[in-house]
Amino acid sequence: MCNTILGRKLGMTQVWSDDDQLVPVTVIQAGPCVVTQIKTDEKEGYSAVQIGFGELKAKKLNKPMAGHFSKANVEPSKVLREVRVDDAANYELGQEITVEQFAETKKVDVSGVSKGKGFAGVMKRYNFKGGPGGHGSHFHRAPGSVGQCATPSRVFKGLRLPGHMGVDKVTVKNLEVVKVDAEQNLLLVKGAVPGGKGALVSVRTV
């Protein structure tokens, strides 16, 4: 069984648990994905499968990718991802990977790209405390001293400073699977996952 499936974040809602607790959940449209390429130890030196997700319009398909999908005899996919597997011989080109395989799964890891926040200061970006709030203070939201004295007389690499915030790959681990709806290809996981509505996410079994 492939331990990874691609999907899109539809948003958040809440459901009642068996013990009458209101649980916040994220709704993910997970799959169906299709196997577009198989990589083996004999040919590529490692075992993996390439899976595709989402429809791609023909006018946006270039010739190399058209040949790639034609060779696999599958419909063009908008997103392709490679997933390592134990034995690629267990898979076939065109095989569908659906959310139904997560029916018995208790925990998953969800990866995605976080929301972009633009240019942010150190208080927003790194939760710096900041200076006093009084009118007499001339130090409110600045990062403070960042340099060195005569030795080594420079700012060290990696120092936390203002800059671009967000649009980073984020993985939230050990999220509880609340519900699997195989008919509508929906996966409900407890808590929040990276990205905004419609964002691409990767769901992996723990």
Number of C-alpha atoms within 10 A of each C-alpha: 10 19 15 26 26 27 24 23 24 16 17 17 13 15 15 11 10 7 6 8 10 11 14 17 23 20 24 28 22 29 23 21 24 25 22 28 21 21 20 15 11 8 9 10 9 14 18 22 24 17 27 28 24 18 11 13 10 10 6 10 14 9 8 9 13 14 13 14 17 13 12 16 12 16 17 24 19 13 15 18 15 16 17 15 19 11 15 18 13 10 17 15 17 18 13 15 22 20 25 18 16 22 14 9 15 15 18 21 18 24 20 22 18 18 16 13 12 11 12 15 19 19 16 14 17 13 9 14 13 14 14 12 11 9 8 7 9 11 14 15 16 16 17 12 7 11 12 11 8 7 6 9 9 11 12 11 6 6 9 14 16 16 12 13 18 17 15 13 12 16 17 15 15 16 20 16 20 21 18 22 15 17 9 12 16 23 25 23 26 21 18 16 27 21 23 16 14 13 18 21 23 19 23 19 18 14
